[in-house]
Amino acid sequence: MDKLKRHAIITGTLSLLLANGCSLKNSDHSAHLRIEPAIISASPAPKSILQSTSLIDQEAFIPATTTDTQTKDSWQYLISLFSIPEEDNARIDKAVAWYLAHPTYIKTIQSRAEPYLYAIIQEVEAKGLPGEFALLPAVESGFKAHAYSHARAAGLWQFIPSTGKIYGLEQNWWYDGRRDVYASTEAATSYLQHLGELFDHDWLLALASYNAGQGNVGRAVKRNIAKNKPTNFWALDLPNETERYVPKLLALAKIFANAEHYGVNLKKLKHKPAFSAVDIGSQLDLSLAAKLADTSLDELFQLNPGYNRAYTPPQGPHRLLIPIDKVDIFEQKLAALTDQDRVKWQRHKVISGDSLSSIAYHYKTQVKAIREVNHLSKNTIRAGTYLLIPLAQGKISNNPFIQASQLNPSNKYATYTVKAGDSLWSIARKLDLHSKDIARWNKIGLKSTLSLGKKLVIKKPSKVTKKYPQKKSAIQPIRYTVRSGDSLSTISKKFNVRVTDLRKWNKKKLGRYLKPGQKLMVKVDTTQPST
């Protein structure tokens, strides 16, 4: 395409952008996802797989595997799809040097990518995107499906809440589609495809827009046109992060494409699906699902990180990603399961003295689960009313440190076996209790020495609401950079935490006033819906 024709297309595109009021702010990591609905309407909206009511359209996401593709190596196959021309550039060289100085990082992202790589490659290829884009989760999240940023971006592709909703990624107490590998990959590739079309398949500008926002990139191009300057990525005046972001991906692709030259070992990975999407039809206990699939709950959560609770959501999505070699046995056992066996419920009559925390403890579930199922806006309950209680399968306790086998048959208390290095303080921290309560229940002093193998009685806490974690790493510490206009109140609302907790986490850093650029520690519950 000659320069004049390209100039005309970009100018026309920019006119469309600016006429639609594209006012994206130059922001932090994942600001690329602050897009305007008006711009999306300029092209057909991507089909939301969350709205699928029939058996999941697996052909669009995980095509049938042939004998030929099974003999391929996923990394080598991905490299064969690379189509962005390599070029000499100091910014790329700097990023290459960083990766080579951190070989563990390259090894780690390969391992993390294994369960997801085939599916991502298939979706990138189906959308006609450059193969390099399949490496984008390495830059965005380090291929961590549970990644959560200070900008409230989540998942492999780091969607912020607003853009996730625009692309059909539901976010509620039960489920976060931004962490759903299946849904977020479809959404991210649709967004990248849209950006590619918007910028006449200049993929570097599309990448820059994914990071900085298409409005920011569009205005940078327009400024260069007005100054009669080149409009390619390297010539634009963009945020510093974006100027580093695109070279990071290109550098990683360059290393993978020339692994032998750089002394990098690419792991062999058969090019075949690691999982398949199965329509489960209705709500299902996830620990029961793991049993039906003859797999561990940890592996099931690794493939289905979008689910926040012990059950799939009542209203869907009714879909589980199951290890490919377990699909047949899972479908057979699921078909034989009765509706009553999918999720266990019990009707509880509230009596005087009951509280949601005591009821939750008795049934080994969570206060929030009881509130959700019974549509309670507060923790207040009345004697004589009835509550529907969800009962998890598998482990009786949702707390991984108290095993079902340790529970007393009377269900009045559990026991904890002292391990090497344990103290009352560390045990209390593990079980989300107070050390003084454990000492009182066992009639020992707070500073008593605990003998290895000793069994400690763990009773129902009288004043503490237990926080049984449904999944590992639900609480994720992040570093937040204070911006102009921030206050502890606005930050607390942003991350759904208490001001008192912010003060506690940062007591050595906080002065009388917050200062722009100041770094604060925020402990975020990534299973909670964003506001």
Secondary structure, DSSP 8 states (H G I E B T S, - for coil): --HHHHHHHHHHHHHHHHHTT------STTGGG---HHHHTTS-----GGG--SS--HHHHS----HHHHTSBHHHHHHHT--S-----HHHHHHHHHHHH-HHHHHHHHHHHTTTHHHHHHHHHHTT--GGGGGHHHHHTTT-TT-B-TT--BTTTTB-HHHHHHTT--BSSSBBTTT-HHHHHHHHHHHHHHHHHHTTT-HHHHHHHHHH-HHHHHHHHHHHHHTT---SGGGS---HHHHHHHHHHHHHHHHHHTHHHHT------BSS-SEEEEE--S--BHHHHHHHTTS-HHHHHHH-TTB-SSB--TT---EEEEEGGGHHHHHHHHHT--HHHHSEEEEEE--TT--HHHHHHHHT--HHHHHHHTT-SSS---TT-EEEEEE-SS-S-SSTTS-GGGS-TTSSEEEEE--TT--HHHHHHHHT--HHHHHHHHT--TT----TT-EEEEE--SS------SSTT-EEEEEEE--TT--HHHHHHHHT--HHHHHHHTTTT--SS--TT-EEEEEEETTS---
